[in-house]
């Protein structure tokens, strides 16, 4: 099968769209994309995703209407993110210890995702 990602990356590069490569390996993304590389410890991406979700929720940027109309179990996830269910809030600092990504960079990435 042919990998279909390259043409899309070329379009992003032509437009000058910022790309962030979060990977243990710098060369996971072709050089022509000029991606910012955020190194992460292998197999720790879920911790990063949880911290991003925590931070987006903390900032109040989640789409409550969508979550209530299209998702099941959001309240349980929110409780997990906030540490209600296990006593451990999934903060950027928590994820930093696991992923090796600095706390401030995780918080900034969350703000970038929501366009702040």
N, C-alpha and C positions, 0 to 999 in steps of 0.2 A: 504494500500500500504506500502511496505517496503522502508524505507529510505536507499538510496544507497550511501550515503556520507561516512559512516564509513569505508568501505574497502579502499576507496581512501585516507582518512586521515591516515589510518594505513600504506599504502604504503609510503606516505610522511614522516611519522614518522620514518619508517625503513631506508629510504634514508637520513634522517637528513635534509630534505628540510625545510628551514625557513617558518613559517606560521605566519601571522599577523591576529589577530582576532579584527576587528573593530566593536564594539558592546557596547550597554549600559550595557550588562551583561557579566561578566567575564566567566561564565560557559556556554556560547554559544558554546564553542569549548571544546571537551574532553581533559582532562588533559594529556593523553598520547601523544598528538600532541606537547606539550610544546610550545604553541603559545605565541607570544608577544601579550599582550592585550593593545589595544588603546581604552580607554573608549570614547564614543561619546554620546552627548545628543540625546535622542530618536527623531526620525523623522527629523534628520538634515543631513542624508547621501547625499542628493543631493547637498547641499552646499559643502560638502567635495569633491564630484566628480567634481563639477565645478572648485574648486580650484586646484585639481590635473590636470585637463585638462588645466587650465590657466598656471600652472607652467611647464607642459610638453611642451606647446606651447612656453612659454617664453624661455625655454632652447633650443628651435629649434629641439626637438626630435620627432615631429609628422612626420608621413610618408605622405608627400605631394602628392606623386604619387598615393598612395592608396586612399587618401582622394578625390583627383580629379577624379579618375577613378571609384570609388565604392560608393561614398557618395554624397548625395544631401543636400545642405544647410550648408556646412561647413563654408563658409564665414560669414553667418549670426551667426553661433555659435561663431566663432572667434571674431566677433564684440561684441557679448554679453559678452564673457569672458573678453574682454579688456575694457568693459564699454562704447563702442561707442554707443550702442543702448539705454542704460539707465543711463549712467553716473557713474556706479559702477563697477569697475574692480573686478573680482572674484578671488582676490589674496588669498594666504594663511592667511594673517592677517584678511581679510574680513571673511573667513570661520571659523577662530579661534573664533571670537566673537560669531558665531552662534553655532558651534559644541562643543566648549569647549576643542578642541584639540589644543595644543600649535602651534603657527605659524611655529616654526622651525621643529616640528615633521611632519607637513603637507608637508613642503618643502622637508624634507628628504624622506618621503614616495614617493613623486613624483620621486625623483632621484632613489629610490630603484626600482620603477616600470620600469624605463627606463634602469636600469642596470648601473648607474653611481655611 
